[in-house]
Amino acid sequence: FGDFKDFSKLTDRQLRVFVTDIMGTVARVLDRPRHKLLFRNSWGDGLYLVFDDALAAARCAMDLQAGLSALSLSDLGLPENLSLRLGGHFGPVYRGRDPVMDRPNYFGTHVSRTARIEPQTPEGSVYVSEPFAAALALDPDREFTGDYVGAIPLAKKYGDLPVYLLRRYGG
């Protein structure tokens, strides 16, 4: 899950730029075949992405942060502090038909857990759960790693959860 801190403070003029330039950049990153997305959805500034493996999710998360950090927000007339925060978790989810949207969607308690990590993530960062970090540790190429942050209180009184700051290995 992801969202942009202070999105709700944007003006109508800034919202048009946000949709075109910021979400346009997000869409271009998500379109890369290497990300192997199973599902994507957005609402306003919110992102809901589903992958079938942690490595693909980590690559996408870091590519999103890199793509967005390459934009000059001041040149676009957007606040400099507008940045994406992402939360990731690795666990079973269930595919089913969403009766409201009338299309496939993904459900389960692990979806809810992921949604509770993102609001606690600092802007411009990616926090992941322990199962996500553990799955990355099994990658023989060690492309990514997680630095232990600690057990943080999750949003909406969902309890405490050990989280890790996602980063490229050796970086």
Legacy VTK file of the C-alpha trace (Angstrom):
# vtk DataFile Version 3.0
C-alpha trace
ASCII
DATASET POLYDATA
POINTS 171 float
0.000 0.000 0.000
1.122 3.540 -0.584
-0.001 7.100 -0.324
1.338 10.623 -0.497
1.653 12.552 2.750
-0.309 15.832 2.694
-2.111 14.997 -0.558
-5.323 16.372 0.918
-3.715 19.834 1.173
-3.257 20.174 -2.609
-5.231 22.836 -4.448
-7.424 22.029 -7.447
-4.713 23.289 -9.816
-2.103 21.158 -8.047
-4.401 18.129 -8.166
-4.482 18.263 -11.977
-0.652 18.311 -12.016
-0.547 15.541 -9.429
-2.760 13.274 -11.529
-0.886 13.974 -14.758
2.726 14.063 -13.585
2.904 12.187 -10.291
0.363 9.454 -10.940
1.523 9.354 -14.565
5.026 8.535 -13.309
3.565 5.902 -10.990
1.689 4.323 -13.920
4.816 4.227 -16.094
6.765 2.481 -13.328
3.957 -0.021 -12.742
3.819 -0.797 -16.470
7.364 -2.211 -16.434
7.163 -5.957 -17.118
9.748 -6.812 -14.444
7.288 -5.866 -11.709
4.943 -8.773 -12.440
1.924 -7.075 -10.919
-1.090 -9.280 -10.271
-3.355 -6.361 -9.378
-3.261 -2.591 -9.080
-5.726 -0.042 -7.890
-5.647 3.601 -6.925
-8.000 6.088 -5.340
-6.872 9.676 -5.093
-3.304 9.323 -3.897
-3.676 5.774 -2.577
-2.062 2.743 -4.172
-2.970 -0.907 -3.656
-0.617 -3.319 -5.416
-0.498 -7.119 -5.297
2.472 -9.279 -6.359
3.139 -12.969 -6.170
6.620 -12.599 -4.700
8.471 -10.241 -2.385
11.346 -9.588 -4.793
9.032 -8.218 -7.501
7.296 -6.065 -4.884
10.619 -4.748 -3.564
11.808 -3.891 -7.064
8.593 -2.056 -7.795
8.652 -0.157 -4.487
12.210 1.025 -4.986
11.556 1.884 -8.644
8.539 3.940 -7.589
10.604 5.877 -5.057
13.412 6.435 -7.582
11.040 7.538 -10.336
9.260 9.998 -8.097
12.429 11.399 -6.544
13.679 12.226 -10.049
10.802 14.689 -10.507
11.268 18.347 -9.630
8.213 19.049 -7.502
8.921 22.776 -7.359
9.086 22.945 -11.178
5.681 21.248 -11.228
4.264 23.729 -8.732
3.856 21.066 -6.065
4.992 21.188 -2.425
8.525 19.882 -1.867
7.347 17.694 1.029
4.934 15.703 -1.161
6.437 12.226 -1.124
5.317 8.639 -1.300
5.322 6.322 1.663
4.981 2.611 1.000
4.223 -0.334 3.254
4.731 -3.950 2.255
3.849 -7.299 3.757
4.270 -10.876 2.564
1.437 -13.284 3.276
-1.427 -15.214 1.703
-4.240 -13.295 0.050
-7.349 -14.480 -1.721
-8.501 -13.574 -5.208
-12.204 -13.087 -5.663
-14.754 -11.025 -7.497
-15.376 -7.588 -6.011
-19.153 -7.082 -6.288
-18.920 -3.273 -6.162
-16.222 -2.862 -8.810
-17.409 -5.945 -10.729
-13.882 -7.181 -11.314
-11.298 -9.417 -9.626
-9.733 -8.138 -6.414
-7.602 -9.486 -3.555
-8.788 -9.915 0.040
-7.636 -11.229 3.400
-6.251 -10.339 6.788
-2.790 -9.902 5.314
-4.152 -7.168 3.049
-5.445 -5.368 6.133
-2.100 -5.780 7.897
-0.291 -4.202 4.955
-2.682 -1.268 4.922
-1.828 -0.594 8.576
1.945 -0.421 7.930
1.851 2.312 5.274
0.511 5.174 7.458
3.380 4.615 9.911
6.041 4.780 7.196
8.120 7.963 6.890
7.686 9.889 3.639
9.955 8.717 0.837
10.547 5.374 2.554
9.397 1.779 2.300
8.635 -0.175 5.480
8.103 -3.924 5.218
7.014 -6.593 7.644
9.270 -9.304 9.025
7.865 -11.987 6.662
8.594 -9.667 3.710
12.168 -9.007 4.905
12.676 -12.737 5.527
11.517 -13.601 1.993
14.035 -11.098 0.614
16.804 -12.598 2.759
16.261 -15.908 0.921
17.070 -14.302 -2.447
20.458 -15.731 -3.508
21.345 -12.508 -5.338
20.698 -10.369 -2.235
19.321 -7.490 -4.266
17.480 -6.002 -1.274
17.670 -6.103 2.473
15.676 -4.806 5.376
17.144 -2.795 8.248
15.279 -3.478 11.461
13.406 -0.376 12.633
11.641 -1.894 15.618
8.152 -2.904 16.635
5.921 0.010 15.715
2.280 0.611 16.590
0.204 0.044 13.474
-2.534 2.418 12.337
-6.081 2.035 13.656
-4.915 0.278 16.847
-4.039 -2.856 14.878
-1.288 -3.739 17.371
2.495 -3.576 17.173
4.483 -5.123 14.352
8.240 -5.486 13.774
9.111 -3.532 10.611
12.154 -3.131 8.423
13.335 -0.281 6.218
13.669 -1.642 2.691
16.870 -0.759 0.876
19.039 -2.057 -1.908
21.664 -4.432 -0.596
24.993 -2.707 -0.124
23.431 0.707 -0.752
LINES 1 172
171 0 1 2 3 4 5 6 7 8 9 10 11 12 13 14 15 16 17 18 19 20 21 22 23 24 25 26 27 28 29 30 31 32 33 34 35 36 37 38 39 40 41 42 43 44 45 46 47 48 49 50 51 52 53 54 55 56 57 58 59 60 61 62 63 64 65 66 67 68 69 70 71 72 73 74 75 76 77 78 79 80 81 82 83 84 85 86 87 88 89 90 91 92 93 94 95 96 97 98 99 100 101 102 103 104 105 106 107 108 109 110 111 112 113 114 115 116 117 118 119 120 121 122 123 124 125 126 127 128 129 130 131 132 133 134 135 136 137 138 139 140 141 142 143 144 145 146 147 148 149 150 151 152 153 154 155 156 157 158 159 160 161 162 163 164 165 166 167 168 169 170
